[in-house]
Amino acid sequence: MLNATQPPPRRLSDGRTTSTPTFGEIDKSAARYARPAPDYPGIARSPEFRDLRARLRRFVFPMSALFLIWYLGYVVIAAYLPEFMSIRLVGAVNIGLIMGIGQFVTTILITVLYLRYAARQIDPRVLRLYRNATGEEPR
């Protein structure tokens, strides 16, 4: 007699019978197929990883500093030198408008430069580190 709290036995496609419910006849644990985790502390201590971090810093820190100086300069000039910002260049276009649009232009330019730098300098090294750590290609 079946217990009311247990589902009836199910016949799987390979002929086996199971009393536990399955989802799509998946009755195996994924844990036994899991790959061992890479040695992250070992990777962090490797010279390749340190070189990767240094290359990233050589781009990110100067670019961030330049952009912050440019942005804060724009804000300070707008706040303390409004007569300078209102100098007309062509028609209704003034220095403040050009500098404001310049903020968007420099943001896009920095993004494009970073994408090119990452594709040439960062991504190949990350891929090499991944291959060395796992022995396989990334998905």
C-alpha positions, 0 to 999 in steps of 0.5 A: 500500500502506498503512503499518502505523503509519497508519490507513486513510483515512476518509471524512467526512460531507461527502465529504472523505477524511482520513488522520488519525483524528478524534474525531466527525469533528472535524478543525478546530482550535478555536484559530482560533475562540478569542476574543482575551483581554481586556486584564486589566492595562487592566481592573485600572487602570480606575476601574470596577475600582478602585471595584469593589475598594473596594466589596468591601473596604468590606464584607469588611474590617469584617465580617471584623474584627467576626467575628474580634473576636467569635470571639476574644472567645468563646475568651478568655472561655471560657478565662479566665472559665469561671464566667461562661460557666457561668451558667445562663440557662434550665434547662441552657442557659448563657451559653457555649452561647448564645455558641457557638450565636451563632457559627453564627448570626453566620456564617450572618448574615454569609453572607446579608448578603454575598450580598445586598450582592454581588447589589446592589453587586458583581455588577452592576459585575462584569457591566458590566466583563465586557461592556465587556471582551469585548463580550458577555454572560457564559455 
